[in-house]
Amino acid sequence: MKVQELTSPPRASQVVKECARACMQTTYQFIYENVNEVYAKQFQEPVNMEEGAPSLKSLEFWHRLITLLVSVIEEDKTTYATVINQFPQEVNMGHISALCMWERLSDDLRIALEVHARAETRYCKSSDYMNLCFKLKWFYNKHVLIVPCMKDKVPEYPCWFEPFVMQWLNENDEVSMDFLRNAYERDKRDGFQRSSEHALFSNSVVDVFTQLNQCFDVIKKLECPDPAVQERFLNRFSRTVSKVLLTYAEIVKSDFKRWVDQQEVACIIMNNIQQLRVQLEKVFEAMGGNSLPDDTLSAMNDLQQMLHAVIDDLAAQYAQQQLQAQITTKIKDMSKLLHQCSTNAKTNVESEADHILHPLMDHFESTLSALADLCEKTVLKRLLKELWRITMHTLEKQVVLPTVADPRAMFLNLTIPSTAQAKISSVSQSLLTNVSSQLPASRILQDMSKDAGIPERNLTPKHCQILDIALDAIKTYFHAGGSGLKNTYLDKSPELQSLRYALSLYTQTTDALIKNFVATQTSQDKPAIEDSVGEISIQVDLYRHPAHGEHKVTVTVIAANNLKWATTGSFRPFVEVVLVGPLLAEKKHRFTTKSKTNTWSPSFNETFTFLLGAGSDPESYELHLCAKDYCFGRSDRLIGLTVLQLRDLATGVPAPRGGVAGSGACACLCSLGKRLHLDDTGWTILRILSQRPQDEIAREFVRLKSEVRSPNEGQGTATSSAAPSTPRSR
């Protein structure tokens, strides 16, 4: 610098740095161009001279180069640093060497790996790339990361290796799937034995997670310093976990029916799915837990929910196959005891409830004790929920709901004995369709139940009280002081709510039940739509008096069309119109037209007026329409029937079945069916009303809604012919 006589000469330490860097650059270039010779000479190892340059078919060149660079850095640190020590605060030969070698290696390796990634065929195995990545990571952490200027800098090398790590993860999918299948088959051959004395799950779960944890350990050991790349690695690994665990769950679901009748094995299989969830939670926490990226976090949470649903499916399947029949038997025993209870109002209903619960509670004790020893706590709660659902549903269907869910369906049941079928036909003809019959409606349903071989189960108000107390006792048992099911779950369960609703119907008045019936039975005309036997043309007008609020319903029966009825004798069709709803005991609510003779499309043009009380809501009423064949000296025969609800007129909603409705008026063609369609609530209400033989309104209502056209009458369609009207007694 003195010779050059520079006006602003650089610092001596800077000159030393530049000289050292120039020397190191030359050293790197020499090593890069002579890797094999230098490596063989320094380490005294035979090398393949054909691998002396970067190649698509081998990564050995880079392993040797990194090894040689490390030896150069170590030599610079131990040999030259002790000599060139005049500037200890400014010049660190080890750091300069590491940084220089890293920069040159980074440039060359990045370009080489990009070529490998773009190549149509990858000759090197994914494990080779992973090993090179681990070696480069070690080199960076040991020699480069300690350089002050590199400490807060995110290295780029994870991005170079990302395609190859993803390749390894993709290949690991198939490895994990093969491992899963082999583990499950081995477990199945062994009969799903417990993995240890105290474990409640089998070996296949342990084996599956051994493989998955090994895969995750590799990702963890990469110690990827780039957070974005690490997130992508974890997201890809989460897909592997999902694929493996869901495949295991699907195999179990498809195989479960083979083991469902073996209690211990079935419980171990259900425990296996729960153990998947437990081990998944551990993997989730090891991956970072709630700090994971949103998409990965969502995928892991979704997987937990899917496995949760699988346990629910298996528990439901086990409960239906192994628990339901036994519960049904015990509830039938409970029903018998209920009907043996004294009707004396002075007897203690609490003791009666305790008495009828003995068969069911004893069964619960033995069943749940066995399951508690075999099942994980979570699985046991799932089974407890299924047991609760089955118990509530069976109580409703066996004890509370009508014995005959749809009595009319019995007419078409070919499995009923011939004697019972003959009796039912007789009942339908002589009782159900006989307007003048005084036989209580309850006898109709009772006769049909007895002829079908089904015992009568009528509930009295006292029975309802006993059942209410019994339900509370069952709920307390399932809650088990907090160790069982939560009270909020029990109270809100649809099965309990449905059962309590059915029980509540027994305490309602006739008018309230009829109002409930009209509100809930909105598809009574379904058979008329599906299989019409004719039509009735009517005009309905709904009028509300502005002063006192009384409603008036005017019905004009215009005609009947295309009545499907074949007969060898006289045919005298007429139409019956009945207003159905509450508060009609003191009002005229049934009218019939005059009958016509031998015409299948008769015209009537008769008008009838119904009065609803002030304050009555038209939405609680409906018109029950039926066409019948008048028979002198015997019961009239039903041709078809349907229902038109007044709520459509009251709200101005267009009427169904092709009608044209306005505000309070409707002109329409009403299709006739052979019967009405009712749901469980509808038949429950009929059953309750049938137990009120002294109530004329209840008796008439049951008759109306139970009417059905006999399958042996009126088959086919006859041609119409005109005939004069014949007055009919009313």
HELIX and SHEET records of a PDB file:
HELIX    1   1 ALA A   12  GLU A   33  1                                  22    
HELIX    2   2 VAL A   35  PHE A   43  1                                   9    
HELIX    3   3 MET A   49  GLU A   51  5                                   3    
HELIX    4   4 GLU A   60  GLU A   75  1                                  16    
HELIX    5   5 ASP A   76  TYR A   80  3                                   5    
HELIX    6   6 ALA A   81  VAL A   83  1                                   3    
HELIX    7   7 MET A   93  ARG A  118  1                                  26    
HELIX    8   8 SER A  126  PHE A  139  1                                  14    
HELIX    9   9 TYR A  140  VAL A  144  3                                   5    
HELIX   10  10 PRO A  148  MET A  150  5                                   3    
HELIX   11  11 TYR A  157  ARG A  189  1                                  33    
HELIX   12  12 ASN A  203  LEU A  222  1                                  20    
HELIX   13  13 PRO A  227  ASP A  255  1                                  29    
HELIX   14  14 PHE A  256  ARG A  258  5                                   3    
HELIX   15  15 GLN A  263  MET A  287  1                                  25    
HELIX   16  16 GLY A  289  SER A  291  5                                   3    
HELIX   17  17 ASP A  294  TYR A  318  1                                  25    
HELIX   18  18 ALA A  319  LEU A  323  3                                   5    
HELIX   19  19 GLN A  324  HIS A  339  1                                  16    
HELIX   20  20 VAL A  349  LEU A  374  1                                  26    
HELIX   21  21 LYS A  377  LEU A  395  1                                  19    
HELIX   22  22 GLU A  396  VAL A  400  3                                   5    
HELIX   23  23 PRO A  407  LEU A  412  5                                   6    
HELIX   24  24 SER A  418  VAL A  427  1                                  10    
HELIX   25  25 SER A  428  LEU A  432  3                                   5    
HELIX   26  26 ALA A  441  ASP A  451  1                                  11    
HELIX   27  27 PRO A  461  HIS A  479  1                                  19    
HELIX   28  28 ALA A  480  GLY A  482  5                                   3    
HELIX   29  29 ASN A  487  LYS A  492  1                                   6    
HELIX   30  30 PRO A  494  LEU A  505  1                                  12    
HELIX   31  31 THR A  510  THR A  520  1                                  11    
HELIX   32  32 LYS A  526  GLU A  530  1                                   5    
HELIX   33  33 PRO A  618  SER A  620  5                                   3    
HELIX   34  34 ARG A  647  THR A  651  1                                   5    
HELIX   35  35 ASP A  680  SER A  690  1                                  11    
HELIX   36  36 GLU A  696  SER A  706  1                                  11    
SHEET    1   A 5 SER A 603  LEU A 612  0                                        
SHEET    2   A 5 HIS A 551  ASN A 561 -1                                        
SHEET    3   A 5 GLU A 535  ARG A 544 -1                                        
SHEET    4   A 5 ALA A 665  SER A 671 -1                                        
SHEET    5   A 5 VAL A 660  GLY A 662 -1                                        
SHEET    1   B 4 ARG A 590  THR A 592  0                                        
SHEET    2   B 4 PRO A 573  VAL A 580 -1                                        
SHEET    3   B 4 GLU A 622  ASP A 629 -1                                        
SHEET    4   B 4 ARG A 637  GLN A 645 -1                                        
SHEET    1   C 2 SER A 595  LYS A 596  0                                        
SHEET    2   C 2 SER A 725  THR A 726 -1                                        
END                                                                             
